[in-house]
């Protein structure tokens, strides 16, 4: 533990704010999904950094669940978008 984990976690959290600001003005349905995936992956990074800094090993388990949920939601969105696109050609 170098003490660099907390500032790095705050930096990652600060990087999520422009993503949230971007999604508020976009009507495209893919943009909120991309931001949700960004929140998932950045959230995993923040939780792992906090677990490494000594906040608790249970945070690693929460990070793994968050990563799994982000992956499943991304796959579900892509599958639904793909099926909708194929239906438009009929």
BAFI-3210 file (N, C-alpha, C; in Angstrom, 3 decimals, decimal comma, padded with zeros to 6 digits):
// residues 90
n [1|2|3|4|5|6|7|8|9|10|11|12|13|14|15|16|17|18|19|20|21|22|23|24|25|26|27|28|29|30|31|32|33|34|35|36|37|38|39|40|41|42|43|44|45|46|47|48|49|50|51|52|53|54|55|56|57|58|59|60|61|62|63|64|65|66|67|68|69|70|71|72|73|74|75|76|77|78|79|80|81|82|83|84|85|86|87|88|89|90]
n.u [000,836|000,775|-000,331|-001,233|-003,555|-006,087|-006,095|-005,985|-008,371|-010,188|-009,574|-010,455|-013,174|-013,753|-013,431|-015,733|-017,713|-017,740|-018,674|-021,214|-022,362|-022,298|-024,124|-026,551|-027,420|-027,821|-029,834|-029,577|-030,050|-027,938|-025,924|-026,498|-026,194|-023,516|-022,365|-023,269|-021,826|-019,286|-019,454|-019,670|-017,182|-015,338|-016,225|-015,578|-012,795|-012,386|-013,422|-011,676|-009,255|-009,833|-010,206|-007,637|-006,279|-006,906|-009,450|-011,147|-011,534|-013,920|-014,808|-013,689|-015,207|-017,649|-016,888|-016,401|-019,005|-020,219|-018,772|-019,602|-022,368|-022,265|-021,138|-023,093|-025,319|-024,400|-024,122|-026,788|-027,996|-026,705|-027,522|-030,294|-030,398|-029,299|-031,219|-033,423|-032,497|-032,312|-034,992|-035,983|-035,371|-037,101]
n.v [-001,178|001,988|004,435|005,805|004,964|006,056|008,779|008,042|006,617|008,683|010,252|008,557|008,552|011,241|011,297|010,110|012,001|013,778|011,871|011,312|013,810|013,961|012,015|013,083|014,883|013,470|011,917|009,410|005,939|004,223|005,601|006,011|003,345|002,822|004,570|003,400|001,016|002,123|003,196|000,793|-000,519|001,388|001,610|-000,931|-000,740|001,300|000,086|-002,112|-000,777|000,451|-001,808|-002,857|-000,909|-001,417|-001,250|-003,371|-006,790|-007,673|-005,901|-006,626|-008,814|-007,529|-005,922|-007,862|-008,846|-006,530|-006,222|-008,506|-007,982|-005,673|-006,713|-008,594|-006,918|-005,338|-007,257|-008,088|-005,716|-005,347|-007,637|-007,252|-004,895|-005,835|-007,740|-006,061|-004,573|-006,495|-007,081|-004,819|-005,036|-006,777]
n.w [000,000|-001,048|-000,545|-002,640|-003,650|-002,888|-003,979|-006,693|-006,977|-006,529|-008,757|-010,824|-010,220|-010,661|-013,405|-014,289|-014,230|-016,590|-018,408|-017,458|-017,825|-020,588|-021,418|-020,721|-022,661|-025,002|-027,399|-028,475|-028,124|-027,603|-026,296|-023,450|-022,666|-023,193|-021,363|-019,020|-019,112|-018,899|-016,322|-014,937|-015,450|-014,501|-011,914|-010,982|-011,048|-009,122|-006,811|-006,533|-006,126|-003,668|-002,081|-002,172|-000,813|001,769|002,731|002,843|002,051|001,032|-000,818|-003,219|-003,981|-004,419|-006,545|-008,498|-008,904|-009,886|-012,270|-013,639|-013,891|-015,495|-017,838|-018,620|-019,005|-021,125|-023,151|-023,369|-024,251|-026,732|-028,071|-028,170|-029,691|-032,060|-032,850|-033,251|-035,399|-037,409|-037,695|-038,917|-041,595|-042,760]
ca.u [000,000|001,634|-001,056|-001,612|-004,810|-007,214|-006,132|-006,292|-009,804|-010,881|-009,371|-011,382|-014,517|-013,884|-013,558|-017,096|-018,608|-017,982|-019,479|-022,601|-022,803|-022,464|-025,310|-027,770|-027,858|-027,826|-031,056|-029,248|-030,197|-026,693|-025,064|-026,647|-025,657|-022,061|-022,020|-023,477|-020,665|-018,165|-019,636|-019,367|-015,738|-014,655|-016,614|-014,761|-011,459|-012,410|-013,602|-010,448|-008,279|-010,184|-009,933|-006,182|-005,785|-007,167|-010,822|-011,842|-011,489|-015,266|-014,999|-013,305|-016,383|-018,626|-016,358|-016,635|-020,432|-020,463|-018,219|-020,491|-023,606|-021,979|-020,948|-024,383|-026,181|-023,878|-024,481|-028,238|-028,307|-026,238|-028,379|-031,589|-030,211|-029,074|-032,507|-034,261|-031,977|-032,695|-036,429|-036,280|-035,139|-038,166]
ca.v [000,000|003,159|005,654|006,400|004,351|006,972|009,811|007,429|006,322|009,971|010,633|007,757|009,048|012,530|011,047|009,685|013,158|014,170|010,845|011,538|015,048|013,663|011,199|013,846|015,612|012,617|011,124|008,102|004,950|003,513|006,394|005,640|002,010|002,946|005,206|002,388|000,129|002,891|003,225|-000,535|-000,815|002,315|001,210|-002,083|-000,223|002,028|-000,868|-002,893|000,113|000,617|-003,076|-002,974|000,055|-001,928|-000,992|-004,630|-007,709|-007,899|-005,005|-007,364|-009,592|-006,589|-005,515|-008,960|-008,862|-005,365|-006,527|-009,484|-007,293|-004,785|-007,539|-009,170|-005,863|-004,969|-008,322|-008,039|-004,552|-005,598|-008,662|-006,627|-003,961|-006,639|-008,312|-004,972|-004,188|-007,537|-006,990|-003,669|-005,368|-007,657]
ca.w [000,000|-001,200|-000,253|-003,922|-004,085|-002,714|-005,026|-007,974|-006,961|-006,722|-010,154|-011,629|-009,950|-011,343|-014,838|-014,599|-014,330|-017,988|-019,073|-017,045|-018,482|-022,007|-021,662|-020,476|-023,838|-026,189|-027,546|-029,019|-027,048|-027,322|-025,422|-022,030|-022,418|-023,136|-020,095|-017,979|-019,154|-018,357|-014,881|-014,424|-015,473|-013,606|-010,561|-010,626|-010,752|-007,855|-005,718|-006,362|-005,495|-002,256|-001,400|-002,065|000,180|003,106|003,141|003,069|000,915|000,491|-001,962|-004,427|-004,354|-004,979|-007,853|-009,440|-009,231|-010,743|-013,592|-014,255|-014,279|-016,623|-019,036|-019,022|-019,539|-022,445|-024,092|-023,579|-025,083|-028,099|-028,667|-028,462|-030,803|-033,255|-033,243|-033,771|-036,707|-038,363|-037,908|-039,767|-042,993|-043,297]
c.u [000,883|000,941|-001,513|-002,975|-005,992|-007,224|-006,459|-007,773|-010,618|-010,731|-010,307|-012,818|-014,753|-014,018|-014,949|-018,043|-018,782|-018,822|-020,946|-023,163|-023,090|-023,771|-026,604|-028,290|-027,987|-029,114|-030,795|-029,340|-028,917|-025,805|-025,269|-026,097|-024,142|-021,611|-022,237|-022,321|-019,418|-018,256|-019,297|-017,879|-014,962|-014,997|-015,826|-013,348|-011,384|-012,531|-012,352|-009,355|-008,565|-009,939|-008,431|-005,630|-006,108|-008,577|-011,626|-011,809|-012,863|-015,537|-014,598|-014,482|-017,453|-018,181|-016,581|-018,099|-020,778|-019,931|-019,103|-021,793|-023,387|-021,816|-022,271|-025,301|-025,704|-024,226|-025,971|-028,629|-027,899|-027,116|-029,742|-031,478|-030,013|-030,392|-033,442|-033,801|-032,342|-034,168|-036,817|-036,148|-036,244|-039,282]
c.v [001,244|004,458|006,382|005,903|005,315|008,107|009,248|007,074|007,606|010,475|009,854|008,219|010,388|012,348|010,566|010,869|013,659|013,139|011,019|012,788|014,808|012,934|011,994|014,539|014,773|011,812|009,702|007,047|004,194|004,290|006,082|004,254|002,042|003,594|004,235|001,396|000,831|002,971|001,870|-000,807|000,125|002,007|000,011|-001,623|000,495|001,062|-001,713|-002,032|000,288|-000,663|-003,252|-002,036|-000,371|-001,706|-002,270|-005,515|-008,007|-007,000|-005,682|-008,204|-008,703|-006,141|-006,611|-009,051|-007,700|-005,605|-007,519|-008,840|-006,365|-005,582|-008,107|-008,103|-005,401|-005,990|-008,284|-006,861|-004,789|-006,625|-008,077|-005,665|-004,719|-007,232|-007,252|-004,563|-005,215|-007,484|-005,851|-004,007|-006,229|-006,894]
c.w [000,000|-000,812|-001,504|-004,391|-003,983|-003,741|-006,409|-008,076|-007,152|-008,153|-011,072|-011,441|-010,641|-012,849|-015,230|-014,800|-015,777|-018,751|-018,716|-017,710|-019,966|-022,271|-021,468|-021,732|-025,092|-026,284|-028,054|-027,907|-026,723|-026,349|-023,944|-021,712|-022,326|-021,835|-018,938|-017,949|-018,615|-016,842|-014,272|-014,366|-014,554|-012,155|-010,080|-010,260|-009,415|-006,686|-005,477|-005,726|-004,009|-001,468|-001,194|-000,995|001,601|003,586|003,340|001,852|000,320|-000,710|-003,271|-004,911|-004,989|-006,365|-008,889|-009,845|-010,152|-012,152|-014,331|-014,718|-015,466|-017,911|-019,529|-019,602|-020,910|-023,503|-024,399|-024,470|-026,532|-028,797|-029,047|-029,642|-032,111|-033,757|-033,808|-035,171|-037,768|-038,665|-038,820|-041,252|-043,595|-043,946]
res [x|x|x|x|x|x|x|x|x|x|x|x|x|x|x|x|x|x|x|x|x|x|x|x|x|x|x|x|x|x|x|x|x|x|x|x|x|x|x|x|x|x|x|x|x|x|x|x|x|x|x|x|x|x|x|x|x|x|x|x|x|x|x|x|x|x|x|x|x|x|x|x|x|x|x|x|x|x|x|x|x|x|x|x|x|x|x|x|x|x]
***
